Amino acid sequence: MEHHDMPVRTAPGKLIDGRAFAAGICTEIAREVSDLHARHDRVPGLAVILVGDDPASDIYVRSKVRRTMAVGMRSFAHRLPAATSQVALLDLVATLNADGDVHGILLQLPLPGHIDVKAVLDAIDPAKDVDGFHIVNVGKLGVGRDDGFIPCTPLGCLMLLRAELGDLSGLHAVVIGCSNIVGRPMAQLLLRENCTVVVTHINTRDVAAETRRADIVIVAAGHPGLVRGSWIRPGATVIDVGINRIHDDAGSHVVGDVAFSEVRAVAGAVTPVPGGVGPMTIACLLHNTLRAARAVIENAKT
């Protein structure tokens, strides 16, 4: 039976609970951090750099600091004024690269316009690049190697997909959005899982025609309500990465990139916003930091 001949669903799709999944990951990370401390008397350290006073970025940093400490890791938060020079920022990165107590470095984006983002990201030691944005880690993912760091949001999406669907081999996946942060690494991960992958973007002629064929749809377009129920093949799994704050008669609230009620009526499973992918991003950041720390601590000469 071909995809378009499948019957329309009559029951709402399953909600994929990212909060609960992320909580389970963090519980396991806390256990492993405690074990690492007991065996080596050291704990992972995560440094977060925030340049400027962007309110949303400040909220994200505070949340990351809080959750880092909650799993027993050390947190090093560096808040710099918006006027900080690129030279000063690169000096801080160099200091953190050399600091043995810092195992992961996260540069909170966006940066002020006068700073070259690529230059700063590429200055981070790839072994401490727990965001997975250094060109070395990007390249490793691109050629299918598994010894680099994977960007946190795509990694979280993949974990949710594996938990929901099991083996992804042979499934048809459509990624909406081709950013370096989500869309491109997500496509690479899905290829690594032996999916057939289509990446769509603003110049794609008929995105809906592509998504109607998909077993998996990952939406990271930054456009509230872009994906409608009519775009989804009945029974497909939909991962909504979008975080959009809108203002309407009900006030200010956060929505995703899919028209949620429409999509849930058709999909087999869908992530809510909030409570879906968002919590997984921070959990995967801690996962990567633990991995970075273990590579150093457990391989250190005694």
Buried (B, 14 or more C-beta within 10 A) or exposed (E): EEBEEEEEBEEEBEBBBBBEBBEEBBEBBBEBBEEBBEEBEBBBBBBBBBBBEBEEBBEBBEEBBEBBEEBBBBBBBBBBEEEBEBEBBBEBBEEBBEBEEBBBBBBBBEBBEEBEBEEBBBBBBBBBBBBBBBEBBBEBBBEEEEEBBBBBBBBBBBBBBEEBBEEBEEBBBBBBBBBEBBBBBBBBBBBBBEBBBBBBEEEBEEBEEBBBBBBBBBBBBBBBBBBBBEBBBBBBBBBBBBBBEEEEEEEEEBBBBBBBEBBBBBBBBBBBBBBBBBBBBBBBBBBBBBBBBBEBBEEEEE
